[in-house]
Amino acid sequence: MPITQFVLKVHSRCDLACDHCYVYEHADTGWRSRPRVVAEAVLARLAERIGEHAAERGLTAVRVVLHGGEPLLAGPKVFRRAAGLLRAALPEVCELDLRVHTNGVRLEEAYCELFDELGIRVGISLDGDRAANDRHRRFADGRSSHPQVLRAVGLLREPRFRHLYAGLLCTVDVANDPVAVYRALAELEPPAVDFLLPHATWERPPERPPGAGTTPYADWLLTVHERWEAAGRPFAVRTFDSVHRTLSGLPGLSEALGLEPVDLVVLETDGTYEQADSLKTAYDGAPGTGMDVFRHSLDEVAGHPGMAARQSGLDGLSAECRACPVVRSCGGGLYAHRYGGGSFDRPSVYCADLRALIDGLAARAGTVRRAPAPPVDLAGPGLTDEQLEELAVGLGGPETVRVLARSQLALTRTMLAAVHGSSGLARSEAWELLAELDAVEPAAVDAVFAHPYVRAWAARRLSGDPGAGLGTLAELAAAAAVRAGRGDSVAAPVREGVLHLPTLGRLVLGGGVREALVTGGRDGWTARTDGGAVAGSGDPRWQPRRKVGRGIAMEDVDPQRGVHRWPVEERLSDAEYLNWAGDFREAADLLDRDLPEYAAGLWAGLSAVTPLRRRADGRDVSSAARQAFGAVAIARPGNAETLALLLVHEFQHVKLGAVLDREELYDRGDTRLFEAFGLTPRPIGSLFQAVYAHLAVTAFWGTRAHGGTEPARARFAHWRALTDEAVDLLADSGALTPVGKRFADGARASVDPWLRATVG
């Protein structure tokens, strides 16, 4: 599994003496022998390692948290050097999410200016009001750190630095008043708060005050949740959001909850790799790997037994945990909290509290409307055995593809509910309208939610992408209102002078306009701007989404379409659009005639073609995005034959992506790389995708080889040989699940007849 999150210790000492600190006050003593400040050579080599790993694994983003001890003790030069080295080492396509986590005592204006320059966001540890914070977070001489921390947060709340404010981290102490703690944190207007259970093990259990009941930590957090919910969720709370997500079948947001593999590595100031810092609470040396940045790659670190144990999901939990009904939300709790008797094969020492917290949040969620539709079982109604067999051999008829489309729509709805649930909005006019329309005009809502790039936006939003603004929810509601035609109105954002209505088109209003009131009626729709101007579908500034044939849209206006590997084309001119439409009709007729067994499913599932920019070297380019079911992106090639080939090739990726959202086909923890089709070595998932796509490619050339031209026969011979080799490689990989083996057998059943064909 690739590693995407790194904690870089830039200083190994601290200017506070917090008595609950896992670094200095628990079992591990490794900090005593480490350099105080990370060396230049360590920074340079780590940057190289991360860059290599990102390039080899095709990563599009990594997060690096600069940590300690107290990281601000390292000084500005270290931060400037770390940021420069990391950004220089990463591939151009890989974004760096760089953060610092500090106690705030030394955060001054000069540091904020530096972090603004370097693009470093700031998280601060604060346990609540002064009484709560002073219980643990004091200087060594007993002085309070609270005034300095409030001053630091005040700097981050200033308009010029607000974008740097990442949030607050609060360690729970059940001796503190939860209401007072919540109020103190909420007054600081954080974008997010993370409540952490104090680190403890079965050898060193957490404090449980007399008379506090059997689940004091759950009771404390549920009290905070009640206040947070009553206030309209004014900021994100990772603990609560993780539980809500896992209850909906989505991944959690924390290694402390859920079954998702942990992809985090710590680098100490001496260049040694370690596992999560929380393990320091288990025993001396617990987080150690015996590896360092100079001698070992990140792939080697990922293969360390300790890392593997934290990536094994349900199989890595104790028998008691595996039998628990809330295990998919709890995930066994934080790995370190399971330690006792020399083993981690136990439930969390907070087991009772986690169960009470999850049950309590699940019960409360039942009284709050989370989504425009009831929860949907993404696993059913599932594919029949015959439909799975169709897909296994590379095909998939119209009804089979429609089953995949329905499950993708259900997944999109769940993701949108999670977006709203984690938005922190006290009241959302757009969401309420979507919920109402879903009850009375569900077809209008489905038409909007099924748009491929709606899920792409939701995925970006849930991943924390700062560019995925919540204004898109209002755009979705406006589009649904227009489709419903009931006369509903919703305020939608105007971005850079453009009002976007997903699935419909865009209205170019020009600069200075920030918002438009969109009203959908039976006789058309209108958009009223701040200045009182009214426009609609009859306005010359309206650019509707056009179609290329077979009911399929030419998507060249949606702002979320840039999720493909290659740059997208801007709005096509009328002449270029007509060229596209003509080529598409010819390509569609060709597929219907020569490849009907693939074409029927293609027309049932393809909803949008997104034009890409042509490459300067003239090579054909195309793409399918995993989070955009129903869309393929293509730079218009020189002829309809190539367009037909690219359509069917990319839709194979679309189908397999939808299957992978329902079925496990291979071991996702397998880190080996496989070489096939003359491409650079790639992971097992990419090999599976390549095999599946080239079943269609080979079938395409097979239909054109018999009685065709010499180039067509040569291409068929070429692709069947490469596909044959790749199918063997896939089948013999040892990484396939039973369903994955069924797909490999299906691919072999498709390839074998081609091998017997004589083409000259």
N, C-alpha and C positions, 0 to 999 in steps of 0.2 A: 504494500500500500504506500502511495507517495506521502511524504511529509510536507505539510503546508503551513504549519505553525511552529514558530521558534521563540523561545525565551532566551534572550542574550543577556547574561549577567555582565554589566559593565563595571560594577563595583561590588566588592564582597563584604563590606562593612556597612553599619547603619548608625545614624545619629540619634535614633530613638532606642528605647529599651522596652519594647512591647513584650509583656510577659506571656502572650499567647502566640508568639512568633514561631513558626515551624522551622525556620532556618537556624536560629540561635538558642531556642528554648526547648527543643525536642531532642530526639534520640541521635540525630546525625551531627557529627562534629567536623565534617569535611571542610567547612569554611575556615577553620583555624589555620590550615596549611596553604591556603590559596592566595595568590597575589591580590592586593587590594584593588588594583585597576587592571582592566583587560588590556593586553599588549596589542600593539599595532599588527604584529605578525598573526595573532589569533584572529583579529578582525578581518584581515585580508584573506586568510585561508578559509574562514567561515563563509565569507562572501562568495569565494570561488566555489565552495562546496554547494551552497544554496543555488548559485547560478547553474552549475552543472546538473543538479538534481531537477531544477525547473525545466531546463532544456530537454533532458532525457525523458522526463515524464509528461512533457507537454502542458505544464501548469500555466494557468492564466492569472493566478494571484497567489501571493504568499503573505502571511502576517508575521512580523517580527516585533516582539515586545521587549524593549530595553528595560532591564530590571536590576535588582540587587539582592541583598542589602538595599541601600538607598542609592538609586542610579544617579541622582543629581550630584552626589559627591565626586563623580568621575570628572566633571568639568565640561565646559562647552566644546573643547577641541575633540573630545572622544565622540560626542554626539555628531558633530559635523563629519568626522572621518567615517564613522559607522554608516551614516546615511549615504555618503558619497560612494563608498565601496559597494554597498548593497545594490544601489541603483545601477551602478556601472556594470555589475556582474550579471544582473538578471536579463533574460531575453527581452526584446522589445515588446513582445505580446504578453509579458507577465507583469502585472501590477504589484507594487509594493505597498502594503498596508503597514505603516510604521507607527509604533506607539511607545509611550513610556508610562510606566506605573510607578508612582511616587507617593511618599507620605505627605508631600506638600510643604514641608517645613522650609525648604530652600527655594521654592518656586518664586522667582522674582520676575519683574517685567522683562529683563534682558533675556531670561530663558524663554519666556513666551514669544518674544520677537524672533529668537533663534528657531524655535519649534514652528513658528509660522513660516519662516523661510524654508525650512527643511521638510515641511509637510508631516510633522510628528504630532499625533493626537495624544492627549494627556488624560490618564485615569488617576484618581486620588483615593487613598484609603481613609475612611472616616466612619466611625462607629455610631454616629448620631449626635445628640446634643452634648454639651460639655460634660455632664455627669457620666453619660454612657461612654464617651470617648476617653475620658480620664481614668476609667476603670482599668484600662490596659495600655493605652497609647500615651506613654509619658517619656520624658527624657530620663537619662540614667540617674539624675539627681532628684527625680520625683516631680519636676515641673510639668505643667500641663502643656501639651502641644496644640490644644484646640484653637487658640487665637491665631497661630501661624497658619493652620490648615484653612480656617475660614478666610483669611486674607488671600491665600492661594486660590481658593475656589472663587472668591470675588474677582480676581484677575481674569479667570477663565470665563466669567459671566459677562465681562465687558464686551460690547459689540465687536470690537476689533479682534478679540481672541475667542469669541464664542464658538467658532467652528473647530477649535482645538479641543473643546470640552468633550471627552469621551464618556465620562460618567464617574460614579462613586462605587467603592467596594466597602461593604459593611460586614464585619464578622458578628454573628449573632451571639449575644449573651442573654440568657433567659432571666438574669437578674435585672436587666434593663427593662424599662417600660416600653413595650412595642409601639404604643401610640405616640409616645414622646419621641422615640427614635424616628418613626415614620415622618412625623411633622417636621423634625429638624432637617431631615434629608430632603423632603419635598420643598421646603422653603428655599433650597439652593438651586431649584429648577434644573436638576440633572437630566440629560438626555436618556440616561439609563442608570439603574442601580443593580448591583449584584449582591445578594445576601448569601454569605457563606456560613456553613456550619463550622464551628471551631474544630480543628483537626484533632482527632482522637482515634484510638484503637481499642481492641478488647483488652490489651495489656494496660492501656491508660484511658479508661472510659471518660466520656464527657461529664461535666458537672450536671447534676440533677438535684436542684434544691429540694429540701424536705417540703412536702405538701404541694409540690408543683404538678402532681399527676404522673401518669406513665409516659406521656408523650409531650413533654414541655416545649420541645423545639417546634413540633408541628403546631401546637397551640399558639405559640408566639408568632410563627409565620402566617398562620391563618388569620390572626388578628390584624396583622399588617395588610394581608390581602383584602380583608374586608374594607379597610380604610382606603386602600389603593383603588379598589373597584368602585367604591362610593364616590371617589373623586374623579371618576371617569378615566382611570389609567393614565395619569398625566405624563408618565415616562415608562420606558420599558423596564421590566424586572425579569432578568434572565431565568431565575428559578421558576417563577410562575409561568412565564412564556414557554419554557421547556416542557413543563408538565402538560400545559394545554396542547402543545404540538404533539407530544408523544401519545396523548389520549386520542388524537385525531389520526394517528398512524404516521405522523411526520417525524423526521429526525429531531432529536433534542438539540439544545444550543450550548450544552455544557458537558464536560466529561463526567460530571457528578450525576447525570440523569440520562436514561436511555441506553440503547444497546449499540450505538454507532461506534465504530473503531476510533481509537484515540490517535491522532496524527500530529502529536506535539513532541518536540525535543528541546531540552534545555542545554545551553552551552555555558559552562562555568568560566571564570576569568582566566583559568590556566589552560583553556582549550579542550577540556574533557567534556564529552557528551554525557548527559544524564537524562534519566526519565523524569516524569513530573515531580516538581518540588514537594508536592504533598507527601511523597513517599519518605521524606526526611523524618516524618513523625513515627514511622514504623520501627526502624532499627538503624543503627549506625552503618552507613554505606548502602542502604536499601536502594537509592535511586541510581547507583553506579552502573556503568556499562562496561568499564574496562577499555573504552574506546576514546579516541581523541581526534580532533579536527585535522591533524597533520598526517595521521596514518590510516584513517578510515573514512570511507564515503558515507553519505546519508543512506544509501541502500543497505550498507552493512549494518548501520544503526537500526534501520527499520526491521532487520532480520534478527535482532537481539531477542533472546527468549522472553525477557521482561517486557519488551515492546509487544511481542506477539501475544503475550498473555492479556494485554489490554486491548487487543484487536480481535478477539475471538468471539465477541458477542455473547449470545446465550450459552454457547458451549463452554465458555470460560467461567461460568458461575457455579456456585455450590448447588447441590441437589435441592436444598431447601428453597433457594432463590428461583431455580428453574420451575418449581412447582407453584410459585406464587402467582396469583391472578393479575398483579400489577407490575410484573417483572419488566414488561416492555416500556413502561414509563420510568420505573425506578432504575432498571439496569444494574441492580445490585449495589447502587450507591457508589460513591467515590472509591476507587480501588484501594487506596491507603487505609480507608476506614474499615476494611474487611480483615485487617491483619490481627492475628491472635494465635498463640501456640505455635509460632514459627511458620505459619501458613496464611495465605490469602483466600483459602478455600472455605470462606465463611460468609454469612450475610453481613451487611454493614452493621457497625456498632449502633447506628441510628436507624436500624431496621423498622422498629415500631413507629418512630416519628415519620419516616418516609412513607410508610403505608397510610398513616393517618392523614398526612399532608395530601397525598395523591387522592385518597378517597374523598377528603374534604373538598378539594378543588373540583373533582369530577362531579360531586353532588351540586356544588354551586354553579358549575357550568350549565347544568340542566335548567337553571332558571334564567339564563341569559341567552339571547338569540345570537349565535355566533356566525351563522351563514344563511344565505338566501334559500337554502334547502336543507332538509334533514341530512345527518351524516350518511355517507354512501360507502358501502362495502366495495372497496376497489378490487377485491378478488373475485367478485361474483355479481350477477350471474356470469360465470366464466366461459372460457372457450370449451367447446366440446372436444372430444378426442379426435374426431374427424377434422375439426378446424385446426387443432394443434398440429396434426399431421400435414395439412395443407401448408402451414407456415414452415414446418420443419424442412420441407423440400424446396423452400424458397418462394412459394406461391402465396395464396391467400385470396379467396374469392370475395365478392362484395360484402356478404353478410359477416364473414370472418373479420374483414377490415372494419366494418361498422361496430363489431364488438370491441375491437381495440379503440376505436374512436370514442365509444361511450365510456370506457374506463379512463381514457385520457381526459375527457370532460369532467368526470367525477374527481379526478386528481386535481385538475385546475380549480374546481370549486373548493376543494379542501384547502388548497394552497392560498386561495383568495381569502378564505375565512381566517387562515392563520395570519395573513397580512393585516387584516382588519383587527384581529385579536391582539396583535403586537404593536398596533399603531399608536396606542396611547391616547386616542381621540375620545373625549368624553361623549361626544355625539357626532355622528357622521350623517349628514343629510344624504350624501350619495349612497352610502350603504343601506340606509333605511329605505330609500327609493328602490334600490335593487331588490331588497327583501320583499317589498310590497309588489313590485312587478313580477317577481318570481312566483308569487301566489296566484296572480290573475292573468299574466301574460308570459308564461314560462318559455314559450318559443322565442320571444324577443330576447330574453336573458340568455337562453342557450345559444342563440345565434352569435351573440357578442362574446360570451365566455369560451365558445369553441374556436374563436379566432386564434391561430397559432401563437401570435406574439403576446397574447394576454398571459399565458402561462410563463413565457420567457421573462416578462416583466415581474411576475410574482416571484419567480425563482431568484431574480436579481435582488428584489426587495428583501426577501427572506435571508439572503446571504449577506446582507448588510451593505450592499452597493449604494454609496451615497448618491449616485446619479439616478436611482430608481425612486423618484419622488412619489408621494401619495396622491398627487394631482391626477394620476392615471385612474384612480378609483372614480373620480368625478367624471372623467372622460368616458369610462365604461357605462356609468349610469346615464349620462347624456345620450350615448348611442342607443342604449336600451330604451330610453324614453322616446327617442325618435322612431325606433322600430315599433314600439307599442302603439304610438299614435293616440294616446289617451288625453293629451293636454298637460302631462306632467312637466314640471320645470326643475332644472338643477343648474347650479353655478359651476362652470367648468373653467379651468385655467387656460389662459392664452399665453403660449410659450413662444418667445421670440417672434411675436406678431402672428402666430398661427394657432387656430383652434382645431384640435384633432378630435375626430369622432371615429373610434376604432370600428372597422368593418365597413365604414361608409365613405370616408374621405377626409379632406381638410379644408378649412376656410382661412384664406390669407387676409388678415385684418390689418397688418402693418404695425409699426412700432407704437409704443405708448399705451397699447391696450393690454390689460393684465387679466381680465376676466370677462366671460360672456354668460348671460343667462340663456340656456338652451331650453326651448319648449317644443315638445313633439306633439303635433295634432294630426287629425285625420286628413286635413287638406295640405299637409306639408309641415315643415318645421321652421322655426325662427331662432336667431341668436341675437340677443340684445346686449350691446356693449355698454361700458360705463358712460360713454357720451350720448347714449340714447339711440344710437344708430341700430337699425335692424337689418339683418341679412338672413339668407337661408339657401336652400338648394338651387333657387333660381338666380342667385347672385353671381355675377361674372367672376367673382373671386373664389367661388366654390370649385374645388378640384376633387371630383368624385373618384372613388376607387373603381377602376375599369376591369373588364373581364377579357380573357384571351380565348375563351371557348370552353365547352363542356361544363359551364357554370363555375369555372375556376378563375379566381381573381388575379389580376396583375397587381401585386402589392408593392407600390413604389412611393407610398406616402406615410405609412405607419412609422412613428418615431421609435418604436421598439424593435424594428426589424434588423437592426445592426448587431445581431447575435451570431452571425455566421463567420466563418473563418476568413472570408475575403470581404473587402469594402463593398458596400451596397451602392447601387446607382441612385441618383436623385430622380425626381419626377421626370418621366420620359416625355419627350415631345410627341405631338400627335403622329408625326411621320414614323418615329421609332416605335411607338406603340403599335401602329398598323403593321409594321414589319414583324414585330413580335407575334401579333395575333395571327398573321398569315403563316409564319413558320410553325406556330403551335398547332394550328389546325392540320397542317400537312404532317407534322410529327405524330399527332393523335391518330390520324387515319392510318399511318404506317404501323403504329403499335397495334391498333385494332385488327389489322390485316395479318401482320407477321407474328405478333406476340400476344394473342388474345388472352391467354391464361394469366399473364401478368397485367395486361391493360385493364381488365375488369375490376380488379382490386385497386389499381391505381386511381381510376376515376371515382371509386367509392370513398377514397380517403384523402386524395389530394384536394386541398381547398385554396391554396395560394402559391403562386410562383413569384419569387422576388428577384428582380434583375440585379446582377452584380456588375461592377465595373470590369471592363475588359483589361486583361493584362497587357503590359507594354510589349512583351515578347510574343504576343499572339496566342499563347497556349490557352486551351479551354479550361475553365474553372467552374466548379459547382460545389454545393455544400448542403448539408442537412444539419439542423441543430437539435440536440436531444430534447431540449425543453420547448420545442416548437413543432408539435405534432401537426401534420397536414401541410407543412410548407417545405418547399425546396427552393434553393437559390441558385441561379445560373447566370453566367455572362453569355448573352446570346451568341451562339456559335455561327459558323459560316453557312450551315445547311441544316435542313430539317432532320436528316438522318442522325446527325450528332446530337441534336436537341432531343430526339426520341431516346437515344441511348442514355443521355445524362438524366432525363426524367426518370426512367425506370431504375437506373443505378442508384440515384439519391433516395427514391422512395423505398428501396430495400432498407436503407439506414433508418428511415422513418418507422417502418414496420417493426424492425428488430428493436429499436428503442422502446416502442410501446410494449413489446413482449417482455423486455427486461424490467419494465415497471411492474410486471405481474409475476414474472417467473425468475428464479435464480438459475442461470445457465452455466455459470462457472464460478470458481473460487475467487472472490474479489480480493482476497489477501495474497494471491499468487503474484510475486514481484518479478518473475522471470520475463525476459524479452524474447520475442520470436521474430524471425526474419522470413518474410514471404512476399510474393508479387514484386520482388526487386525493390521493396521499400525499406526504409531504415527500420532496425529492430524496434518492435513495439510490444506493449503488454498484451495479455491474453484477451482482454476485452476488445482491443483494436484488431487483433487477429480474427476474432469471431465476426466483427463487423465487416472486415475485408472479405472474408469467405462468403458471407451472406450476400454482399453487394455484387460480388463477381459471379455468383450463380446466374443473376440476371444478365450481366455483361456477356457471359459465355453463351447463354441461351439466345441473346440478341444476335450475336455473330453466327451462331449455329443455324439460325433461320435464313441467313443471308449467304451462307457458304455454299450450299448445294445449288448448283446452277448459277452461282454468282461469279463475281470477279475474283481474280487472283488475290488482290489485297484483302477481300472479305474472307477468303479461305485461309489466308495466312493469319489473320487476326483470330479466327476461330481456333486454329491449331495452337496459336500462342496462348490464348486465354484458357483453353481447356487444360493445357499442360500445367500452367501455373496454378489454376484452381485445384487440379488434382493433387499437386504437391501440398498445397495449403490445407486441403481437407485432411490429408494424412497427418500433417503437423498438428492440426487442431484435435483430431481424434486421439492421437497418441500423447497429448500434452499432460494427461493425468490431472487436469484442472477442471474437468467438466462435471457438472451435477448430472443426475439421471436424466433430467429434461434436456440439459445441454448435450448429453450423449445422443439423445433422440434426434436433436437437430444435426449433429455431426453425421449420424446414420442417414438422415434425410438428404443431406448434401451429397453424401456418397451415392445414394440412389439416383440423384440427378446427374452426377458426373459420369457414372459408369457407361450409360448409353452413348454419351458423347465420345468416350474413348474408343468405342467400337465403330464409330462412324468413319467412313473413308471420304476424304475431301481432296485427295490429290496432293 
